[in-house]
Amino acid sequence: MPVKAISAKYGVHRGTIPALVRRAGVAVRVAGLDAEQQARASSLYESGMTLVQVAQRMGIGEDAVRQAVLDEGGRLRPRGRRPRATTR
């Protein structure tokens, strides 16, 4: 569960959560995606999913997906609705 969600649920500052985790003797994971997660996020986005859809599927933030796409050399699609396919 993301620190932001935990801090909102319990009404504490987001900096409190990692401090409590460390105090309990548990390792705090380093922010960011590993190489495999980064490649997967980028691949899902490139397959046509939105940033939000990829984030929800992987349980990560939209910003992490956006950064993964850029780090993998991808390009972000314009925001807004996708253009409708015209049929004639």
N, C-alpha and C positions, 0 to 999 in steps of 0.2 A: 504494500500500500504506500503511495507517495507521502512524503513528509507533509506536504501541503494539506492533503486530505486528513491526515491524522491530527495535525495542529488545529484544523477547522473543527473537527469532530469533538475534540476535548477542550477547545478554547484556550490553547496555549500558543506561545510564539513558536514559529517553525524552527528556531535555533535550539529550543528546549528538547525537541525529540531526539536529535543525534546525541546530545549531551546525556540524556537518560539511557540511551542505548549503550553508549560507551561505558557509563557508570555500571551498567549491568554486566559488563565484560564481553559484549557482543561486538564484532567488527562491523563498522559502518562501511557500506559499499561506496566506492568512488562514483561520483556523478558521471553520467555519460554512458554511452552504449559501447559494448565491446565490438570488435570487428565483424563478428557474425551477425549480431543484432543490427548493426548499422547497415550491412549489406541486405539483410532481410527487409528492413524498413524501406530502404531505397527501392528494392525490387517490387514490393507491394505497391508503393506509390506509382512507380513506372508502369505497373500493370493496369492502372486506371483508378485505383482507390484514392480517396481524398486524404489529406493529412489527418483529419479527424478520424476517419475510418481506420487508418493504419494505427494511429495512437490507441484507439479503443481496442483493436484486435491484439496489439502487443502489450497493452497495459502500461504505456509510457505517455509522456506529454507530447503535444503537437510540436512544441519547439524542438524536442529531441528528434522527431521525424523530419522536420524541416532541415535541421542541421545535418542529419544523416544523408539526406538527398543531396545537399550541397557538397558535403565531404566526399561523396561517391562520384561527384562530377555531373550529377543530374541537374535539370532545370526545373524550377517550380512553374506550375501552370498558373495562369491568371486567376485571381479570385473571382467569385461569383458563380452564377449558374453556368452549367455547361451549355454550349450551343445545341439547339435541337437539330436532329438529323432531318433533312428535308426529303420528303418522298413525293414523287410526282408520277 
